[in-house]
Amino acid sequence: MIITSNIKKYYTLFYFHKTIFYDIIYKGDNMLFKELDPIEFDEFVNKHIPYTPYQSSAYGSTMEGEDYKVYYVGIKDNDIVVAASMIMVGNRKSFKYAYAPRGFLIDYKNRSLLEFFTINIKKFLGSKGIVALKINPMVVKNIYNSKYELIASNPDFDEIYNDLTSLGYRHMGFNNFFEALKPRFDAIIDINDDYFKLFTNMRKEVRTKVRGAENSGVKIYKGDDEEIQKLYEQAKGKYPRPLKYYEDLYKNFSKNDEIELYYAKVDFDIYLKRRQSEFVNDEEAFNMLNEEVLKSGDKANQKLISKKMVIDKNLNASKAKLTSAISLTANHPEGMIIAAVFVVKANKTATIMIDSFDKNFSTFNGKHLIIWKLIEKFSKEGYHLFNLGGIANKVDVGNKYYGLNNYKLGFGAKAYEYIGDLELVTNKPLYLMYNNSVNLFKKKK
């Protein structure tokens, strides 16, 4: 069920494959499963829809720096690659376990191709003593608006789900939060519209924060490897990766000019001038109201007294802000980086890989301004989608993920719900040993 033509446009573009193209290729009888070299793998990746940075050789090279063994495998039909995957292999309780981030680059609607790939990936990994493979494909189940109202469903979802499970993939549940290796929900913005319309599509409070950031002297800059350290310092509590991971990520994706680093920096001279102006205005209002109260004498009514109390409060607040601004300007004459973002570009889609902000300066809303400036930039450059990254399923105000959801969906994003994690056993005897060792470990705890 597709509700609107606009949703159909990008829903089909990003998540449904070009079945006519695949139908022509799959008629051949010369399909061969083999390891691919990174160059021919990337050639296929760069033409495939959908695709995420997590399925690329650049990400594979990055994860090799995190002690993973990486394989690139695919199916060739008449010497043409028709399906592929980057496979990471790590250690779990002394057993080798494989992971294909965001699943295979394959037409999940083609049962025969999926079956051929599955049979061969099991043989390939099983022969290497790998117990199982986990995937979390970019197979969309539903799309919701920012209020979590259903606006589109994938008519092929049930068929794809049933095909996967019948081929031996064990579905690990429709998790609602961040229990899995990759989120089951993403916040994605359709940025095909003019940027001024995209601005009006954002919630009012987000637009207010963006304007406020600019008025407070926050400016956005394109950085390079010199700013990676700052990004790491701000993000290390959120992303459990060492500095080397950040450096490798930037280096590997930079080879094809696919990654960009942006940061928000406060010019405290501008911020000080704004606070001075606010203080002067509040002081003038305070003096004028004082004169009015004095003239009224004993006749001053409750409305006038209440108004004076508000003005007094505003003046004290603006005085405190001015004092703080003076201190910040003195202590940081060169300004300060308060937020940063890694964004990867591929197939007319921009994806945030890592974002950060300094909690001590959250009121400057630097990350809000970065996101808006990137929406503006990529929409002007003809990009179709902007993936802000993972969110949770719909949550109430008291939930710890409410703020995250509200922040990302506030930019006019829609919530994309995926199929979730699936596990394929690739070496049954070893998997039984692995499973028993995991259960023993749980009992000991």
Secondary structure, DSSP 8 states (H G I E B T S, - for coil): -B--HHHHHHHHHHHS--HHHHHHHTT-S-EEEEE--HHHHHHHHTT-SS--GGGSHHHHHHHHTTT-EEEEEEEEETTEEEEEEEEEEEEETTEEEEEETT--BS-TT-HHHHHHHHHHHHHHHHTTTEEEEEE----EEEEE-TT--EEEE-TTHHHHHHHHHHTTEEE----SSS-SSS-SEEEEEE--S-HHHHHHHS-HHHHHHHHHHHHTTEEEEE--GGGHHHHHHHHTTTS---HHHHHHHHHHHHTTT-EEEEEEEE-HHHHHHHHHHHHHHHHHHHHHHHHHHHHHGGG--HHHHHHHHHHHHHHHHHHHHHHHHHHHHHH-TT-EEEEEEEEEEETTEEEEEEEEE-GGGGGG-HHHHHHHHHHHHHHHTT--EEEEEEE-SS--TTSTTHHHHHHHHTTT-EEEEE---EEEES-HHHHHHHHHHHHHHHHH-
